[in-house]
Amino acid sequence: MSIINQFYQALDKQQRLSDVACEDMRLHASYPIDTIQGYSELQKQYWQLLKTALPDIQRKAFIEFSSDYEGSTWIAATGYFVGTFKAPLLNIRATQKTLYLRFTELVKLEQGKIKDYYIILDFLDVMNQAGVNPLRKSLGHDGLIMPPSTMDGLNPPEESPEQANASEQLVMNMLDELGRFDGKSLQSMKLENYWHPDFMWYGPAGIGTTRGIEGFRRHHQGPFVFSFPDRVVDHKATIVKQGNYVATGGWPHMHGSHLAGGWLGLPPSGKNLELRVMDIWRREGSLLVENWVGIDIIHMCKQMGLDVFAIMNDTFNQAHS
């Protein structure tokens, strides 16, 4: 059993967390949970929040791998918490149906115990599953996110350290290419040199899943880069790599000025926003073929001055008035 599953088992059974987590462990979760420190606070402000809403909750990762970075071991993972939506979650109305709560996470270990736990929970997707869409409908495909086509995301096979290094180098080169946007044409970023023609980009609710470079440009990249023309990756918490898989991210990971409209259908706020982002990439040969992306969109909206939870309540009340 992975240490992350051990962590949740200890939370669920109210066992000693000191066996799997450092005494000063911090959990950094999507807005409005944000940062929590202390075993008792983890129980009250995080686990009981999820457990009350989903009494039969179960963590189902479909990607999970680890490597060392700057003297610490890191784990990257994504998948779903699955359970029956029995009680409200952050005032999102319960459906009494199965709920898939998507997560993307980066976990830092020190001396074999969890030190920092970064997790993006897609609460906007929970709202959508509850029948409420407080923002514009996703341009991409809405719905369940697929596991890797190769079905090898849990402890991916690694033939040699060179394999992971090649995966990392491809991702770093591709990210450099994304930084070459000329401010005018999306074609100025030569993604065809790095992405497979049938590349799958599994984005969060509000954006959705896209296929191929053209789908990515139309459904996400175009609206995003023109809305945030000075966006920059300025904090890299870690790089996790194993076999053909690489994860990057930060808390925050990017900053950008929201200077134009279009992204999520929202008008420009004129504010400089921080972006909590995590990416997991899969390589085949010399190209990237799949990318699972977590973005704390509700936190971005908060910085714009928008309360997505209040909009959710207004949307629900209008629909049922």
Steps between C-alpha positions, in 0.01 A plus 500: 500500500635842403577750776221724371246221539645429845449867584132484404451171681640660818270800457198280437561269794625786720829321551836658577603728216853523643583166335454648150510881537745744654379679811515834316347365178309755296216427260441754223163443332279681251314810605317537735691239706847646436778416752446283808760401760468265796355149529175607665442778247559253215225284644251783552561737212588250228415137553170544686394750234537230234387209718177672606407569139613155375466250788626213282785704349785311332815634336550355151823619342573396142842665488747499788880506480797646685859621471751716684531876449743730680560255784138401565275225365188620320188314389275613213151357467160557345164326499171527688353482845183297444200475729127552540422872524287480817546844658600847373865566422595866551129581454489311170170317515517122540358290217474165682683360195856385440741794496840508332718760672805548279837558666850585381776498761869545573624359831837571660656243734769552761656195668225284354210712636270755339631853551298708250189383319378713206161396358269661246142380544267587213210650696371668183449153352310401816265792438453383142421146616246650739329664202626855553742683269596838648736580211483469123471143377840346425619548143657154514336171588345471847494172687714231653873516433660192348800315645812453285437318174775256601336436842842510668467816706535336840874460559590533130763262361847648463761332286782728615557845656570626147137430409371736769765758412387493136140553609600795718708659223213474250262669745749776582566566130126513433442745788778720360316495167180618670700801619575602140152639431539813289179654634328475163482146362454173686696336218811682628517219759610192305313241704507253211867440588401374845139379491349201324232595243238327719629654824247488787486795741285414803408840642293595804131588506447838340743409220449130433687238299652585162643282224782584264692824471216679323248395765736618774552837333130555436362378833768614744828649385362781282257644758760460775814653346316800357331561838832470688758637254780531758445161663817343638595184686690647792488229766575133444441301818630177353560277200391139545603247235473126455520314169288682244327721760590849624320733742558870563320758708505759773291680762481739323664387178427799274409867509330705233312827451135451402495768232249375242168319493423158359638250750204318660285770340606746772575871449853620577559584866826685441650315795818295524397150601687207647421160350516174689575247228614138482576304182567132438634406156543167319751448219502248215821496301603856417158659560263574789165327466299579817486777760291505819459857630382629836426874536338667801259700287276604790804657669577692180141627490526612862801713409293655219237595757257219413349273767426181305314347797269802523443486123422128540232576759348776284501271195326222694241736649419650160459153349259395776306824553 
